[in-house]
């Protein structure tokens, strides 16, 4: 009997040690030391927050007014619908700025121009395209004043401005139509760009960037996407996109060197050199591909991984591939944008 008891105790100790060792292995390799924060906007107006893509908290409920853009300015969160809304308490409550942002292109299909606002990380100001013109805020969206610093000036056609972006080097770029493009360097004025050849007319353009390269995107995709390496003085055409499918966004996600565009019922594409290639395996072809963003996770072992997330009207997708070649659905929903 003693022998049986001793054997039982022996194997119990061995089992306990093995279990502890196995637990520590999992803890070391999979426990997150530095998580990410991602904000998700929906076509039905809701705003969500997640740190792990498993649990989602609701910052704003459904009201059927599409979230067009989400900004984080310093520690403040903001989102854009028809108006600009901001929060100074980590999303516990939002206030309406009472600013009328530019109209939707098509309210039925919920088509809108991306990037109507940008947070200038250098001056700590927010610039926003509104029906009344370009406005600027120095208190993260609480109060706004019309922008008056133009070269040449005064600027008479401010109403046509639609989108903004900030290059990695800090330069700001503002785009309306092909004849109304401005850049801003440091604390200087907005300076009119005089291109050597203008972009094609009779369509609607918006602007994005990858590092210090600008991209002019034809929303209706009649002429596609153009790039510039000299602040819009020269524009060159990219190739590879199917025509006549609206281009809903362009973006280089955090942690990636690849520029992506998403089409309405036309797929996700990544830029390889100057040619776009389809990269949306796992995302249904009929999805409205609305935005893509990257997030970094640092594990307890100091291993760093980057994940890509894609917002569509069929759900939120994730890719562990560095170039977004394969995607898995992690949450169903009508999603419009990410930050």
HUTA-V895877 format. One record per residue. N is the residue number from 1. SS is DSSP state (helix for helix, strand for strand, loop for the rest). BURIAL is # if it has 9 or more other ideal C-beta (glycine too) atoms within 8 Angstrom, else .. Layout:
N,SS,BURIAL ; N,SS,BURIAL
This chain:
1,loop,. ; 2,helix,. ; 3,helix,. ; 4,helix,. ; 5,helix,. ; 6,helix,. ; 7,helix,. ; 8,helix,. ; 9,helix,. ; 10,helix,. ; 11,helix,. ; 12,helix,. ; 13,helix,. ; 14,helix,. ; 15,helix,. ; 16,helix,. ; 17,helix,. ; 18,helix,. ; 19,helix,. ; 20,helix,. ; 21,helix,. ; 22,helix,. ; 23,helix,. ; 24,helix,. ; 25,helix,. ; 26,helix,# ; 27,helix,# ; 28,helix,# ; 29,helix,# ; 30,helix,. ; 31,loop,# ; 32,strand,# ; 33,strand,. ; 34,strand,. ; 35,loop,. ; 36,loop,. ; 37,loop,. ; 38,strand,# ; 39,strand,# ; 40,strand,# ; 41,strand,# ; 42,strand,# ; 43,loop,# ; 44,loop,# ; 45,loop,# ; 46,loop,# ; 47,strand,# ; 48,strand,# ; 49,strand,# ; 50,strand,# ; 51,loop,. ; 52,loop,. ; 53,loop,# ; 54,loop,. ; 55,loop,. ; 56,strand,. ; 57,strand,. ; 58,strand,. ; 59,strand,# ; 60,strand,# ; 61,loop,. ; 62,loop,. ; 63,loop,. ; 64,loop,. ; 65,loop,. ; 66,loop,# ; 67,loop,# ; 68,loop,# ; 69,strand,# ; 70,strand,# ; 71,strand,# ; 72,strand,# ; 73,strand,# ; 74,loop,. ; 75,loop,. ; 76,strand,# ; 77,strand,# ; 78,strand,# ; 79,strand,# ; 80,strand,# ; 81,loop,# ; 82,loop,. ; 83,loop,# ; 84,strand,# ; 85,strand,# ; 86,strand,# ; 87,strand,# ; 88,loop,. ; 89,loop,. ; 90,loop,. ; 91,loop,# ; 92,loop,. ; 93,loop,. ; 94,loop,# ; 95,strand,. ; 96,strand,. ; 97,loop,# ; 98,loop,. ; 99,loop,# ; 100,loop,. ; 101,strand,# ; 102,loop,. ; 103,loop,. ; 104,loop,. ; 105,loop,. ; 106,strand,. ; 107,loop,. ; 108,loop,. ; 109,loop,. ; 110,loop,# ; 111,strand,# ; 112,loop,. ; 113,loop,# ; 114,loop,# ; 115,loop,# ; 116,loop,# ; 117,strand,# ; 118,strand,# ; 119,strand,# ; 120,strand,# ; 121,loop,. ; 122,loop,. ; 123,loop,. ; 124,loop,# ; 125,strand,# ; 126,strand,# ; 127,strand,# ; 128,strand,# ; 129,strand,# ; 130,strand,# ; 131,loop,. ; 132,loop,. ; 133,strand,# ; 134,strand,# ; 135,strand,# ; 136,strand,# ; 137,strand,# ; 138,loop,. ; 139,loop,. ; 140,loop,# ; 141,loop,# ; 142,loop,# ; 143,loop,. ; 144,loop,# ; 145,strand,. ; 146,strand,# ; 147,loop,# ; 148,loop,. ; 149,loop,. ; 150,strand,# ; 151,strand,# ; 152,loop,. ; 153,loop,. ; 154,loop,. ; 155,loop,. ; 156,loop,. ; 157,loop,. ; 158,helix,# ; 159,helix,. ; 160,helix,. ; 161,loop,# ; 162,loop,# ; 163,strand,# ; 164,strand,# ; 165,strand,# ; 166,strand,# ; 167,loop,# ; 168,loop,. ; 169,loop,. ; 170,loop,# ; 171,loop,# ; 172,strand,# ; 173,strand,# ; 174,strand,# ; 175,strand,# ; 176,loop,# ; 177,loop,. ; 178,loop,# ; 179,loop,. ; 180,loop,# ; 181,strand,# ; 182,strand,# ; 183,strand,# ; 184,strand,# ; 185,loop,. ; 186,loop,. ; 187,loop,. ; 188,loop,. ; 189,loop,. ; 190,strand,# ; 191,strand,# ; 192,strand,# ; 193,loop,# ; 194,loop,. ; 195,loop,# ; 196,loop,. ; 197,loop,. ; 198,loop,. ; 199,loop,# ; 200,loop,# ; 201,loop,. ; 202,loop,. ; 203,loop,# ; 204,loop,# ; 205,strand,# ; 206,strand,# ; 207,strand,# ; 208,strand,# ; 209,strand,# ; 210,strand,# ; 211,loop,. ; 212,loop,. ; 213,strand,# ; 214,strand,# ; 215,strand,# ; 216,strand,# ; 217,strand,# ; 218,strand,# ; 219,loop,# ; 220,loop,. ; 221,loop,# ; 222,loop,# ; 223,loop,# ; 224,loop,# ; 225,strand,# ; 226,strand,# ; 227,strand,# ; 228,strand,# ; 229,loop,. ; 230,loop,. ; 231,loop,# ; 232,loop,# ; 233,loop,# ; 234,loop,# ; 235,loop,# ; 236,strand,. ; 237,strand,# ; 238,loop,# ; 239,strand,. ; 240,loop,. ; 241,loop,# ; 242,loop,. ; 243,loop,. ; 244,loop,. ; 245,loop,# ; 246,loop,# ; 247,strand,# ; 248,strand,# ; 249,strand,# ; 250,strand,# ; 251,strand,# ; 252,strand,# ; 253,loop,# ; 254,loop,. ; 255,loop,. ; 256,loop,# ; 257,loop,. ; 258,loop,# ; 259,strand,# ; 260,strand,# ; 261,strand,# ; 262,strand,# ; 263,strand,# ; 264,strand,# ; 265,loop,. ; 266,loop,. ; 267,strand,# ; 268,strand,# ; 269,strand,# ; 270,strand,# ; 271,strand,# ; 272,strand,. ; 273,loop,. ; 274,loop,. ; 275,strand,# ; 276,strand,# ; 277,strand,# ; 278,strand,. ; 279,loop,# ; 280,loop,# ; 281,strand,. ; 282,loop,# ; 283,loop,# ; 284,loop,. ; 285,loop,. ; 286,loop,. ; 287,loop,# ; 288,strand,# ; 289,strand,# ; 290,strand,# ; 291,strand,# ; 292,strand,# ; 293,strand,# ; 294,strand,# ; 295,strand,# ; 296,strand,# ; 297,strand,# ; 298,strand,# ; 299,strand,# ; 300,loop,# ; 301,loop,. ; 302,loop,. ; 303,loop,. ; 304,strand,. ; 305,strand,. ; 306,strand,# ; 307,strand,# ; 308,strand,# ; 309,strand,# ; 310,strand,# ; 311,strand,# ; 312,strand,# ; 313,loop,# ; 314,loop,# ; 315,loop,# ; 316,strand,# ; 317,strand,# ; 318,strand,# ; 319,strand,# ; 320,loop,. ; 321,loop,. ; 322,loop,. ; 323,loop,. ; 324,loop,# ; 325,loop,. ; 326,strand,. ; 327,loop,# ; 328,strand,. ; 329,strand,# ; 330,strand,. ; 331,strand,. ; 332,loop,. ; 333,loop,. ; 334,loop,. ; 335,strand,# ; 336,strand,# ; 337,strand,# ; 338,strand,# ; 339,loop,#
